[in-house]
Amino acid sequence: MELEEKINISFPKRKTVTVSFNDSFVKIDPFISVNDRMDTIRTYIDALNKADDIVTGYVFAEYSLILSVLDKCTNVNIEELKVDDAIESGLWNLVKQELKNYNSLLSDKETVLHMINDQQSSLVEITELMNEFMGEISVTSKFLKDGFSKVSDKIMEVLNHVDSANLDDLKEAFLSFGEGLSKLEDRIPGILTSGEKEKEQKPKKPGRPKKTD
């Protein structure tokens, strides 16, 4: 195929634009490079995150974007430049008009902000699910612990009083333990059985009174 024969392309050197501003000549690079766009967006996000509140963060972030573009695309010294002066005097608007891909920078910034928002929303959902899960584990662990404890106590009672013990008590203990496992199944379906989760827990059966000699 003809397309398989590749050729090398040479591009003309990008020319700066020179504009007159208050008896000075401002040189402008009309194209914001990929690296400069990434650095500017990082600066924007940093300013947004470091502020104490969202309003302050937004204003600082917007100002940081202006300063970053002026620094990377013009010969203007931004060390002592006030953003309000750059905007009010018309300097910023003058520079913006000469930038061919300034809108691409804004579009990239909005895309990154949406991605960050989506990540934060996902983290919140995951955190809530984890907290809910750990809460369920805590509750079900108590059911298991109570069930095992009751069974253990009854077994020891039978062993210590074989002659007088009512074996029905041991049966009752195991039934109670089974109820604890059923509650575990209610909270985490599928662990013990494949049945559907019940909406309400069944009340425990009262233990039978022990027979006396």
DOGU-984303 format. One line per field, with one value per residue: residue number from 0; residue in three letters; x, y, z of N, C-alpha, C, CB in turn. Coordinates in steps of 0.1 Angstrom, whole numbers, padded with zeros to 4 digits, always signed. Glycine has a CB too. Example, Ala and Ser with C-alpha at 12.3 -4.5 7.8 and 13.67 -1.06 7.14 Angstrom:
BEGIN
n: c(0,1) $
res: c(ALA,SER) $
nu: c(+0132,+0128) $
nv: c(-0057,-0022) $
nw: c(+0078,+0071) $
cau: c(+0123,+0137) $
cav: c(-0045,-0011) $
caw: c(+0078,+0071) $
cu: c(+0132,+0129) $
cv: c(-0033,+0000) $
cw: c(+0078,+0079) $
cbu: c(+0113,+0141) $
cbv: c(-0045,-0006) $
cbw: c(+0090,+0057) $
//
This chain:
BEGIN
n: c(0,1,2,3,4,5,6,7,8,9,10,11,12,13,14,15,16,17,18,19,20,21,22,23,24,25,26,27,28,29,30,31,32,33,34,35,36,37,38,39,40,41,42,43,44,45,46,47,48,49,50,51,52,53,54,55,56,57,58,59,60,61,62,63,64,65,66,67,68,69,70,71,72,73,74,75,76,77,78,79,80,81,82,83,84,85,86,87,88,89,90,91,92,93,94,95,96,97,98,99,100,101,102,103,104,105,106,107,108,109,110,111,112,113,114,115,116,117,118,119,120,121,122,123,124,125,126,127,128,129,130,131,132,133,134,135,136,137,138,139,140,141,142,143,144,145,146,147,148,149,150,151,152,153,154,155,156,157,158,159,160,161,162,163,164,165,166,167,168,169,170,171,172,173,174,175,176,177,178,179,180,181,182,183,184,185,186,187,188,189,190,191,192,193,194,195,196,197,198,199,200,201,202,203,204,205,206,207,208,209,210,211,212) $
res: c(MET,GLU,LEU,GLU,GLU,LYS,ILE,ASN,ILE,SER,PHE,PRO,LYS,ARG,LYS,THR,VAL,THR,VAL,SER,PHE,ASN,ASP,SER,PHE,VAL,LYS,ILE,ASP,PRO,PHE,ILE,SER,VAL,ASN,ASP,ARG,MET,ASP,THR,ILE,ARG,THR,TYR,ILE,ASP,ALA,LEU,ASN,LYS,ALA,ASP,ASP,ILE,VAL,THR,GLY,TYR,VAL,PHE,ALA,GLU,TYR,SER,LEU,ILE,LEU,SER,VAL,LEU,ASP,LYS,CYS,THR,ASN,VAL,ASN,ILE,GLU,GLU,LEU,LYS,VAL,ASP,ASP,ALA,ILE,GLU,SER,GLY,LEU,TRP,ASN,LEU,VAL,LYS,GLN,GLU,LEU,LYS,ASN,TYR,ASN,SER,LEU,LEU,SER,ASP,LYS,GLU,THR,VAL,LEU,HIS,MET,ILE,ASN,ASP,GLN,GLN,SER,SER,LEU,VAL,GLU,ILE,THR,GLU,LEU,MET,ASN,GLU,PHE,MET,GLY,GLU,ILE,SER,VAL,THR,SER,LYS,PHE,LEU,LYS,ASP,GLY,PHE,SER,LYS,VAL,SER,ASP,LYS,ILE,MET,GLU,VAL,LEU,ASN,HIS,VAL,ASP,SER,ALA,ASN,LEU,ASP,ASP,LEU,LYS,GLU,ALA,PHE,LEU,SER,PHE,GLY,GLU,GLY,LEU,SER,LYS,LEU,GLU,ASP,ARG,ILE,PRO,GLY,ILE,LEU,THR,SER,GLY,GLU,LYS,GLU,LYS,GLU,GLN,LYS,PRO,LYS,LYS,PRO,GLY,ARG,PRO,LYS,LYS,THR,ASP) $
nu: c(+0008,+0003,+0004,+0022,+0046,+0064,+0069,+0091,+0081,+0086,+0083,+0074,+0091,+0076,+0063,+0066,+0042,+0041,+0029,+0018,+0019,+0011,+0034,+0052,+0066,+0050,+0058,+0044,+0038,+0019,+0008,+0000,+0019,+0018,+0031,+0031,+0004,-0003,+0013,+0001,-0025,-0020,-0011,-0034,-0051,-0037,-0039,-0066,-0070,-0055,-0067,-0087,-0115,-0141,-0148,-0126,-0106,-0114,-0111,-0084,-0074,-0082,-0068,-0042,-0041,-0041,-0017,+0001,-0002,+0006,+0032,+0044,+0038,+0044,+0067,+0064,+0072,+0062,+0067,+0062,+0037,+0003,-0027,-0052,-0044,-0035,-0058,-0076,-0063,-0064,-0044,-0044,-0066,-0057,-0035,-0049,-0064,-0046,-0038,-0039,-0049,-0062,-0088,-0087,-0071,-0088,-0108,-0095,-0089,-0114,-0122,-0103,-0111,-0137,-0130,-0116,-0137,-0154,-0137,-0135,-0162,-0166,-0148,-0161,-0184,-0173,-0161,-0184,-0197,-0177,-0178,-0204,-0203,-0183,-0197,-0218,-0203,-0194,-0218,-0227,-0206,-0210,-0233,-0224,-0205,-0220,-0237,-0218,-0208,-0231,-0236,-0212,-0213,-0236,-0227,-0206,-0221,-0237,-0216,-0207,-0228,-0240,-0258,-0280,-0287,-0308,-0312,-0326,-0320,-0295,-0301,-0317,-0299,-0283,-0302,-0307,-0282,-0283,-0302,-0287,-0269,-0287,-0294,-0270,-0270,-0292,-0282,-0259,-0265,-0263,-0241,-0246,-0269,-0288,-0310,-0335,-0331,-0346,-0370,-0376,-0363,-0365,-0381,-0363,-0366,-0379,-0359,-0362,-0373,-0351,-0352,-0357,-0343) $
nv: c(-0012,+0023,+0039,+0027,+0036,+0058,+0093,+0120,+0149,+0183,+0211,+0246,+0270,+0281,+0312,+0341,+0365,+0400,+0425,+0458,+0475,+0498,+0515,+0495,+0464,+0435,+0401,+0373,+0338,+0321,+0295,+0272,+0248,+0212,+0203,+0227,+0231,+0210,+0216,+0240,+0232,+0215,+0234,+0249,+0230,+0225,+0250,+0251,+0231,+0237,+0259,+0273,+0273,+0268,+0289,+0308,+0290,+0287,+0313,+0317,+0296,+0303,+0327,+0317,+0303,+0323,+0337,+0316,+0311,+0336,+0336,+0314,+0319,+0344,+0373,+0387,+0397,+0380,+0382,+0403,+0410,+0419,+0401,+0413,+0438,+0430,+0421,+0443,+0463,+0453,+0438,+0410,+0402,+0410,+0392,+0367,+0368,+0363,+0337,+0305,+0281,+0284,+0278,+0251,+0245,+0253,+0235,+0211,+0215,+0215,+0189,+0174,+0183,+0171,+0144,+0142,+0148,+0126,+0105,+0112,+0109,+0082,+0072,+0080,+0065,+0039,+0041,+0044,+0019,+0002,+0009,+0002,-0025,-0033,-0027,-0046,-0069,-0066,-0068,-0094,-0109,-0107,-0122,-0147,-0151,-0150,-0172,-0194,-0192,-0198,-0224,-0236,-0232,-0248,-0273,-0277,-0277,-0300,-0319,-0316,-0323,-0349,-0368,-0354,-0336,-0323,-0335,-0321,-0295,-0291,-0296,-0274,-0253,-0257,-0252,-0224,-0215,-0220,-0202,-0179,-0182,-0181,-0154,-0143,-0152,-0137,-0112,-0113,-0127,-0159,-0170,-0190,-0203,-0205,-0190,-0163,-0131,-0124,-0101,-0094,-0103,-0135,-0140,-0151,-0184,-0191,-0205,-0238,-0245,-0259,-0292,-0302,-0323) $
nw: c(+0000,-0006,+0017,+0034,+0029,+0045,+0052,+0062,+0080,+0079,+0100,+0101,+0121,+0151,+0154,+0174,+0186,+0186,+0206,+0213,+0244,+0267,+0262,+0261,+0247,+0243,+0240,+0227,+0228,+0207,+0211,+0234,+0248,+0252,+0276,+0290,+0294,+0310,+0333,+0340,+0346,+0368,+0386,+0390,+0402,+0426,+0438,+0442,+0460,+0483,+0496,+0522,+0520,+0495,+0479,+0481,+0472,+0445,+0434,+0438,+0423,+0397,+0394,+0395,+0372,+0352,+0358,+0354,+0326,+0316,+0324,+0311,+0284,+0276,+0276,+0300,+0332,+0360,+0387,+0404,+0396,+0398,+0396,+0394,+0383,+0358,+0346,+0348,+0334,+0308,+0298,+0301,+0286,+0261,+0257,+0258,+0234,+0215,+0218,+0204,+0213,+0237,+0246,+0245,+0266,+0287,+0283,+0289,+0315,+0327,+0322,+0337,+0363,+0364,+0364,+0388,+0406,+0401,+0410,+0437,+0445,+0441,+0460,+0483,+0482,+0484,+0509,+0525,+0520,+0531,+0558,+0564,+0560,+0579,+0602,+0600,+0603,+0629,+0643,+0636,+0645,+0672,+0675,+0668,+0688,+0712,+0707,+0706,+0732,+0748,+0740,+0749,+0776,+0783,+0776,+0794,+0817,+0814,+0814,+0840,+0855,+0849,+0858,+0867,+0848,+0823,+0791,+0772,+0776,+0765,+0739,+0735,+0737,+0714,+0695,+0700,+0693,+0666,+0658,+0661,+0640,+0619,+0620,+0612,+0586,+0577,+0576,+0559,+0532,+0517,+0530,+0547,+0537,+0506,+0506,+0506,+0520,+0551,+0562,+0588,+0620,+0636,+0667,+0696,+0711,+0742,+0769,+0782,+0815,+0840,+0853,+0886,+0911) $
cau: c(+0000,+0011,+0005,+0033,+0059,+0063,+0078,+0093,+0076,+0093,+0073,+0080,+0093,+0065,+0067,+0059,+0035,+0045,+0019,+0022,+0010,+0016,+0048,+0061,+0063,+0048,+0060,+0034,+0039,+0004,+0004,+0003,+0024,+0012,+0037,+0027,-0010,-0003,+0018,-0009,-0037,-0016,-0010,-0048,-0056,-0030,-0044,-0080,-0070,-0049,-0075,-0095,-0129,-0143,-0148,-0112,-0099,-0118,-0105,-0069,-0071,-0084,-0057,-0030,-0041,-0037,-0003,+0008,-0002,+0014,+0046,+0048,+0036,+0048,+0079,+0060,+0077,+0050,+0071,+0055,+0025,-0010,-0036,-0062,-0039,-0034,-0071,-0082,-0056,-0066,-0032,-0048,-0075,-0049,-0028,-0058,-0068,-0035,-0036,-0047,-0055,-0066,-0100,-0083,-0066,-0100,-0115,-0087,-0090,-0128,-0122,-0096,-0120,-0148,-0124,-0113,-0150,-0158,-0129,-0139,-0175,-0163,-0141,-0171,-0193,-0165,-0160,-0197,-0199,-0168,-0183,-0216,-0198,-0177,-0208,-0224,-0193,-0194,-0230,-0228,-0196,-0215,-0243,-0217,-0198,-0231,-0241,-0208,-0207,-0242,-0234,-0201,-0218,-0245,-0219,-0199,-0231,-0240,-0205,-0205,-0240,-0245,-0269,-0292,-0290,-0319,-0306,-0333,-0313,-0284,-0308,-0322,-0287,-0279,-0313,-0304,-0270,-0287,-0308,-0276,-0264,-0297,-0293,-0258,-0275,-0301,-0274,-0250,-0272,-0255,-0230,-0250,-0279,-0290,-0324,-0336,-0330,-0358,-0371,-0376,-0356,-0374,-0378,-0357,-0374,-0375,-0353,-0370,-0368,-0344,-0359,-0350,-0344) $
cav: c(+0000,+0036,+0045,+0021,+0044,+0070,+0104,+0129,+0162,+0194,+0222,+0259,+0274,+0289,+0326,+0348,+0377,+0411,+0435,+0470,+0476,+0508,+0519,+0483,+0454,+0422,+0390,+0362,+0325,+0319,+0281,+0266,+0234,+0201,+0203,+0239,+0229,+0201,+0223,+0250,+0225,+0211,+0246,+0252,+0220,+0227,+0262,+0248,+0222,+0243,+0270,+0269,+0272,+0265,+0302,+0312,+0281,+0289,+0325,+0315,+0287,+0311,+0336,+0310,+0299,+0335,+0339,+0305,+0313,+0348,+0333,+0304,+0322,+0358,+0378,+0395,+0392,+0379,+0382,+0414,+0413,+0416,+0396,+0424,+0448,+0424,+0420,+0456,+0470,+0448,+0430,+0396,+0400,+0411,+0380,+0356,+0369,+0358,+0323,+0297,+0269,+0287,+0271,+0237,+0245,+0254,+0222,+0201,+0218,+0210,+0174,+0169,+0185,+0161,+0132,+0143,+0147,+0112,+0097,+0115,+0103,+0067,+0070,+0082,+0053,+0028,+0043,+0041,+0005,-0005,+0012,-0006,-0039,-0035,-0027,-0059,-0079,-0064,-0073,-0108,-0115,-0108,-0133,-0160,-0152,-0154,-0186,-0204,-0191,-0205,-0239,-0241,-0233,-0259,-0286,-0279,-0280,-0314,-0327,-0315,-0329,-0358,-0375,-0345,-0327,-0326,-0334,-0312,-0282,-0291,-0294,-0260,-0245,-0258,-0244,-0210,-0212,-0220,-0189,-0169,-0184,-0176,-0140,-0140,-0154,-0126,-0100,-0116,-0138,-0168,-0175,-0203,-0209,-0196,-0184,-0149,-0124,-0121,-0087,-0093,-0115,-0143,-0139,-0163,-0192,-0190,-0217,-0246,-0245,-0271,-0300,-0304,-0336) $
caw: c(+0000,-0006,+0030,+0041,+0026,+0054,+0049,+0073,+0078,+0086,+0104,+0103,+0135,+0156,+0155,+0185,+0183,+0194,+0207,+0221,+0256,+0277,+0259,+0262,+0237,+0249,+0231,+0230,+0221,+0205,+0213,+0247,+0246,+0261,+0289,+0297,+0297,+0322,+0345,+0344,+0353,+0381,+0395,+0392,+0411,+0438,+0444,+0446,+0472,+0494,+0502,+0534,+0516,+0481,+0472,+0481,+0463,+0431,+0430,+0438,+0412,+0385,+0393,+0393,+0358,+0345,+0360,+0347,+0312,+0313,+0326,+0301,+0270,+0273,+0282,+0311,+0345,+0369,+0401,+0412,+0389,+0404,+0386,+0392,+0374,+0345,+0341,+0347,+0323,+0295,+0293,+0300,+0274,+0249,+0255,+0255,+0220,+0206,+0221,+0195,+0219,+0251,+0249,+0247,+0280,+0296,+0282,+0296,+0330,+0331,+0321,+0349,+0375,+0364,+0368,+0403,+0413,+0400,+0419,+0451,+0447,+0442,+0473,+0494,+0482,+0489,+0523,+0531,+0520,+0540,+0571,+0566,+0561,+0592,+0612,+0599,+0608,+0643,+0649,+0634,+0654,+0686,+0675,+0669,+0701,+0721,+0704,+0710,+0746,+0754,+0738,+0757,+0790,+0785,+0775,+0807,+0827,+0813,+0818,+0854,+0862,+0840,+0864,+0869,+0836,+0813,+0778,+0764,+0778,+0755,+0726,+0734,+0735,+0700,+0687,+0702,+0685,+0652,+0656,+0659,+0627,+0610,+0620,+0604,+0572,+0574,+0573,+0548,+0525,+0509,+0537,+0553,+0528,+0494,+0508,+0505,+0533,+0558,+0566,+0602,+0627,+0644,+0682,+0703,+0719,+0757,+0773,+0791,+0829,+0844,+0862,+0899,+0916) $
cu: c(+0009,+0013,+0017,+0046,+0058,+0073,+0080,+0088,+0083,+0082,+0081,+0081,+0082,+0070,+0059,+0052,+0038,+0034,+0024,+0013,+0017,+0031,+0057,+0057,+0062,+0049,+0051,+0037,+0024,-0001,+0009,+0007,+0017,+0018,+0033,+0012,-0011,+0002,+0008,-0021,-0033,-0015,-0024,-0053,-0050,-0036,-0059,-0080,-0064,-0057,-0083,-0110,-0130,-0142,-0133,-0104,-0102,-0111,-0090,-0065,-0072,-0072,-0044,-0029,-0036,-0022,+0006,+0009,+0007,+0029,+0052,+0047,+0039,+0062,+0076,+0066,+0065,+0054,+0064,+0042,+0013,-0020,-0047,-0057,-0038,-0047,-0077,-0076,-0058,-0055,-0036,-0056,-0067,-0041,-0037,-0062,-0058,-0032,-0045,-0055,-0058,-0078,-0097,-0078,-0078,-0107,-0108,-0088,-0104,-0128,-0115,-0105,-0131,-0142,-0121,-0126,-0155,-0150,-0133,-0153,-0174,-0157,-0152,-0180,-0186,-0164,-0173,-0200,-0190,-0173,-0195,-0212,-0192,-0187,-0215,-0216,-0193,-0206,-0231,-0218,-0202,-0225,-0235,-0210,-0208,-0235,-0231,-0207,-0218,-0240,-0223,-0206,-0227,-0237,-0212,-0209,-0235,-0229,-0203,-0217,-0247,-0258,-0282,-0296,-0301,-0313,-0313,-0327,-0302,-0290,-0312,-0310,-0283,-0290,-0310,-0292,-0274,-0294,-0298,-0271,-0274,-0297,-0281,-0262,-0284,-0293,-0264,-0255,-0261,-0244,-0234,-0260,-0280,-0304,-0323,-0335,-0343,-0358,-0370,-0370,-0367,-0371,-0372,-0367,-0370,-0369,-0362,-0364,-0362,-0353,-0351,-0352,-0354) $
cv: c(+0013,+0042,+0039,+0028,+0058,+0080,+0112,+0143,+0172,+0205,+0235,+0263,+0283,+0303,+0333,+0361,+0388,+0422,+0447,+0472,+0487,+0511,+0507,+0473,+0441,+0411,+0378,+0350,+0321,+0305,+0276,+0251,+0225,+0202,+0215,+0238,+0220,+0208,+0233,+0244,+0220,+0222,+0250,+0243,+0222,+0239,+0259,+0240,+0228,+0254,+0264,+0267,+0272,+0279,+0308,+0303,+0284,+0302,+0324,+0307,+0295,+0321,+0329,+0306,+0311,+0337,+0329,+0307,+0325,+0345,+0324,+0309,+0337,+0361,+0387,+0389,+0392,+0380,+0392,+0418,+0409,+0412,+0406,+0434,+0443,+0423,+0434,+0464,+0465,+0439,+0415,+0393,+0401,+0398,+0368,+0356,+0363,+0343,+0314,+0286,+0272,+0280,+0256,+0235,+0245,+0241,+0211,+0202,+0212,+0195,+0168,+0171,+0175,+0148,+0131,+0141,+0133,+0103,+0099,+0109,+0088,+0064,+0071,+0070,+0041,+0029,+0039,+0026,-0003,-0003,+0003,-0021,-0042,-0035,-0040,-0070,-0078,-0071,-0088,-0115,-0117,-0120,-0146,-0162,-0156,-0168,-0196,-0204,-0199,-0220,-0244,-0242,-0245,-0272,-0288,-0282,-0295,-0323,-0328,-0322,-0339,-0365,-0367,-0337,-0332,-0324,-0324,-0298,-0281,-0289,-0280,-0250,-0245,-0251,-0229,-0206,-0212,-0207,-0178,-0170,-0179,-0161,-0135,-0142,-0143,-0114,-0101,-0128,-0146,-0175,-0189,-0211,-0200,-0190,-0169,-0143,-0121,-0107,-0085,-0105,-0122,-0141,-0152,-0171,-0192,-0204,-0224,-0245,-0259,-0279,-0302,-0318,-0337) $
cw: c(+0000,+0007,+0038,+0039,+0034,+0050,+0062,+0070,+0086,+0089,+0105,+0118,+0139,+0158,+0167,+0179,+0192,+0194,+0216,+0233,+0265,+0274,+0260,+0250,+0244,+0238,+0236,+0221,+0219,+0207,+0226,+0245,+0256,+0275,+0297,+0302,+0310,+0334,+0350,+0351,+0367,+0391,+0399,+0403,+0425,+0446,+0449,+0459,+0484,+0502,+0513,+0530,+0500,+0473,+0470,+0471,+0449,+0426,+0429,+0426,+0398,+0383,+0390,+0378,+0349,+0346,+0353,+0332,+0308,+0314,+0315,+0287,+0267,+0280,+0294,+0324,+0355,+0384,+0409,+0405,+0397,+0394,+0384,+0382,+0360,+0338,+0338,+0335,+0309,+0290,+0291,+0288,+0261,+0246,+0251,+0240,+0211,+0208,+0213,+0202,+0234,+0255,+0251,+0262,+0290,+0295,+0290,+0311,+0335,+0331,+0334,+0362,+0376,+0369,+0383,+0410,+0413,+0409,+0434,+0454,+0449,+0455,+0484,+0494,+0487,+0504,+0531,+0531,+0530,+0555,+0574,+0568,+0574,+0603,+0612,+0606,+0623,+0650,+0648,+0643,+0668,+0686,+0676,+0683,+0712,+0720,+0709,+0726,+0753,+0752,+0747,+0771,+0792,+0785,+0788,+0818,+0827,+0818,+0834,+0862,+0853,+0846,+0865,+0857,+0828,+0799,+0769,+0765,+0767,+0741,+0724,+0731,+0720,+0691,+0688,+0693,+0670,+0649,+0654,+0645,+0616,+0609,+0611,+0589,+0568,+0569,+0562,+0541,+0518,+0517,+0543,+0544,+0516,+0495,+0508,+0519,+0539,+0562,+0581,+0609,+0635,+0659,+0687,+0711,+0733,+0761,+0783,+0805,+0832,+0854,+0875,+0904,+0927) $
cbu: c(-0009,+0004,-0008,+0034,+0060,+0065,+0072,+0109,+0061,+0105,+0066,+0072,+0107,+0059,+0064,+0070,+0019,+0058,+0006,+0022,+0008,+0013,+0052,+0060,+0073,+0034,+0075,+0020,+0047,+0001,+0010,-0009,+0039,+0014,+0052,+0029,-0018,+0006,+0031,-0014,-0042,-0001,-0003,-0056,-0054,-0015,-0045,-0087,-0062,-0035,-0084,-0094,-0138,-0155,-0156,-0106,-0103,-0133,-0108,-0064,-0081,-0097,-0055,-0029,-0055,-0045,+0000,+0002,-0016,+0010,+0047,+0041,+0021,+0037,+0087,+0045,+0089,+0043,+0086,+0064,+0025,-0015,-0043,-0066,-0025,-0028,-0080,-0081,-0041,-0068,-0021,-0055,-0086,-0039,-0020,-0071,-0071,-0022,-0037,-0039,-0046,-0068,-0110,-0073,-0057,-0109,-0117,-0072,-0089,-0138,-0114,-0083,-0126,-0154,-0111,-0106,-0160,-0157,-0114,-0140,-0185,-0155,-0130,-0179,-0197,-0151,-0155,-0208,-0196,-0154,-0186,-0225,-0188,-0166,-0218,-0228,-0179,-0193,-0242,-0226,-0183,-0222,-0251,-0206,-0192,-0243,-0244,-0194,-0208,-0255,-0230,-0190,-0226,-0256,-0209,-0192,-0244,-0243,-0192,-0204,-0250,-0235,-0266,-0290,-0277,-0331,-0305,-0348,-0307,-0276,-0320,-0329,-0275,-0278,-0327,-0301,-0259,-0297,-0317,-0265,-0260,-0311,-0292,-0247,-0282,-0310,-0266,-0235,-0282,-0249,-0226,-0257,-0292,-0289,-0330,-0349,-0321,-0361,-0384,-0390,-0345,-0374,-0390,-0345,-0375,-0387,-0340,-0371,-0379,-0330,-0362,-0355,-0330) $
cbv: c(+0000,+0046,+0043,+0007,+0047,+0066,+0113,+0130,+0162,+0200,+0218,+0270,+0281,+0282,+0334,+0353,+0374,+0417,+0429,+0483,+0463,+0504,+0530,+0476,+0455,+0421,+0386,+0366,+0314,+0323,+0272,+0268,+0233,+0187,+0203,+0251,+0223,+0188,+0230,+0258,+0214,+0204,+0257,+0251,+0206,+0229,+0274,+0240,+0209,+0249,+0276,+0280,+0283,+0258,+0313,+0312,+0267,+0291,+0336,+0309,+0276,+0318,+0344,+0297,+0295,+0347,+0339,+0292,+0316,+0359,+0326,+0292,+0320,+0368,+0385,+0397,+0401,+0366,+0384,+0426,+0406,+0428,+0383,+0430,+0453,+0410,+0412,+0463,+0470,+0459,+0431,+0391,+0410,+0423,+0376,+0358,+0383,+0366,+0320,+0292,+0257,+0302,+0273,+0232,+0257,+0265,+0218,+0202,+0233,+0216,+0169,+0177,+0199,+0160,+0130,+0156,+0157,+0107,+0101,+0130,+0106,+0062,+0079,+0095,+0050,+0027,+0057,+0048,+0000,+0001,+0027,-0005,-0042,-0025,-0016,-0062,-0077,-0050,-0067,-0112,-0107,-0095,-0132,-0160,-0139,-0144,-0188,-0200,-0176,-0200,-0241,-0231,-0220,-0259,-0285,-0265,-0271,-0317,-0322,-0301,-0317,-0369,-0380,-0337,-0325,-0317,-0348,-0311,-0280,-0304,-0303,-0256,-0250,-0272,-0248,-0207,-0223,-0232,-0186,-0171,-0199,-0181,-0134,-0150,-0167,-0123,-0096,-0118,-0133,-0161,-0166,-0201,-0212,-0205,-0189,-0144,-0111,-0131,-0081,-0091,-0109,-0158,-0136,-0159,-0207,-0186,-0215,-0260,-0242,-0268,-0314,-0293,-0341) $
cbw: c(+0012,-0015,+0038,+0036,+0011,+0068,+0038,+0076,+0082,+0078,+0117,+0095,+0137,+0168,+0142,+0195,+0183,+0189,+0213,+0212,+0264,+0291,+0268,+0276,+0225,+0256,+0229,+0229,+0229,+0191,+0201,+0258,+0248,+0255,+0288,+0288,+0286,+0319,+0341,+0332,+0344,+0380,+0387,+0379,+0407,+0436,+0434,+0434,+0468,+0490,+0491,+0545,+0522,+0478,+0479,+0495,+0467,+0430,+0440,+0451,+0412,+0385,+0406,+0402,+0353,+0350,+0375,+0350,+0306,+0322,+0340,+0302,+0267,+0278,+0272,+0312,+0350,+0366,+0402,+0414,+0375,+0413,+0391,+0405,+0378,+0346,+0351,+0360,+0326,+0285,+0304,+0313,+0275,+0251,+0268,+0263,+0217,+0208,+0236,+0184,+0218,+0253,+0237,+0237,+0283,+0292,+0267,+0292,+0332,+0322,+0308,+0350,+0374,+0351,+0360,+0406,+0406,+0385,+0417,+0454,+0435,+0431,+0475,+0491,+0467,+0482,+0527,+0524,+0505,+0539,+0573,+0554,+0549,+0594,+0609,+0585,+0603,+0647,+0642,+0620,+0654,+0689,+0662,+0658,+0705,+0720,+0690,+0704,+0751,+0747,+0723,+0756,+0793,+0774,+0763,+0810,+0825,+0798,+0812,+0858,+0866,+0837,+0878,+0881,+0828,+0815,+0772,+0769,+0792,+0756,+0725,+0747,+0744,+0696,+0693,+0717,+0687,+0650,+0667,+0669,+0624,+0615,+0634,+0607,+0571,+0586,+0586,+0553,+0516,+0498,+0549,+0567,+0535,+0482,+0520,+0498,+0532,+0569,+0560,+0608,+0636,+0640,+0690,+0711,+0714,+0766,+0780,+0786,+0839,+0849,+0857,+0909,+0922) $
//
